[in-house]
Amino acid sequence: MRRIILIILAVVIIAGAAIGAKLIIDSKTAPKPQVKKEVKIVTTDTVRNSTIPIVIPANGNLQAKRRIELYAEVSGVFRNSGKLFRTGQKYRAGETLILIDNTEFYSQVRSSRATLNNQITAIMPDLRLDYPESYSQWQAYLDNWNMNGTTPALPDPVNDREKYFITGRNIYTTFYNIKNLENRLVKYRITAPFSGVLTDAMVTEGTLVRNGQQLGEFIQTGIYEMQVSISAEFADLLEIGEKVLLNNISGSKSYQGEVTRVNGKVDQASQTISVVIEVKDEDLKEGMYLTANLDAQNIENAVELDRSLLQGANQLFVVREGKLELVKVSPVFFSDKTVVLKGLENGTVIISQAVSGAYEGMIVKTEEQAKKDNASKTDATASEGNTDA
């Protein structure tokens, strides 16, 4: 009996110890951590829809509108024309660019003129006897002919008999041969077709110039063209004569340009179309790099925002009741830094700067609200200090 009683007591003690240990463990519950709600302070802006002009940025290099490549059509020694034939040399319209020695060829031209003069002189007695009505005009032709100048046109025949007589004496053949030589004689002197500057010089004075040799390049200064490529979807929005604002690389200078040509063919590879812009300014130089802003169209009831604010392809964070909310928008046009949107109502509060880690439902405060709360806390602290005093 004693043994049984001891066993029962041992079991009771062990069970009580187990129950007590469990109660002690259960009584030591860890306090739940209090989650501190973080409130982000954001910069906001209020949507005000308006008419947004679509400006297409483009860039390119200037090229002279009028330029000529100088080639020699005759052979000879390059002579000094009064100005050194060097890069950067300026010439006025009509001024001699290149002068090639024509002494030998000029002698040949004078010899041909003398031959024609002898042929006409030889037929004068026959004209006086057989064609007295034509004699006076041929005599006036000989009297007024300057052998050192360009050969004047032959008198018109009075009738067919005179025409056949003149043709039979090979006078017309000799005359046209002389005109051919005179036309070639002009090519020994190349004059400037317009005022400009020499941009490339490939020969110098004293050089033996050969037929077909390239001599240099001459451009007109002050008038330039810039060819830019824009998306084909805006081709129908550009018009000839449209004014364009051009800027240099640093943006320190602006120039007024004008659309003069729009290509009618779309580049198949890039799906772009070339547009030529003409600009006039004496400060410009060929090869300068300029940026152009082409006014394409106006978008009604839209707003222009920073591209970094756009979430995905068509969503934007707005602030409603102190929380961020995603709304759908309709992007109309993208530029390098901004996007034109439609679909936002006037008065909608949006964030004006991207928020790191933003998500829908995030609790936020505007900068104005944060300033008011700080001001209220400061006033409350000051009031407590006065009460304690």
Salt bridges, closest charged atoms under 4 A:
ASP26 OD2 - LYS22 NZ 2.92
GLU73 OE1 - LYS187 NZ 3.19
GLU95 OE2 - LYS83 NZ 3.14
ASP101 OD2 - ARG79 NH2 3.34
ASP126 OD2 - ARG169 NH2 3.08
GLU182 OE2 - ARG113 NH2 2.95
GLU182 OE1 - LYS179 NZ 3.28
GLU205 OE1 - ARG86 NH1 3.12
GLU217 OE2 - ARG67 NH2 3.07
GLU225 OE2 - ARG261 NH1 2.96
GLU258 OE1 - LYS243 NZ 3.25
GLU278 OE1 - LYS65 NZ 2.85
GLU286 OE2 - ARG67 NH1 2.28
GLU325 OE2 - ARG320 NH1 3.05
ASP373 OD2 - LYS365 NZ 2.44
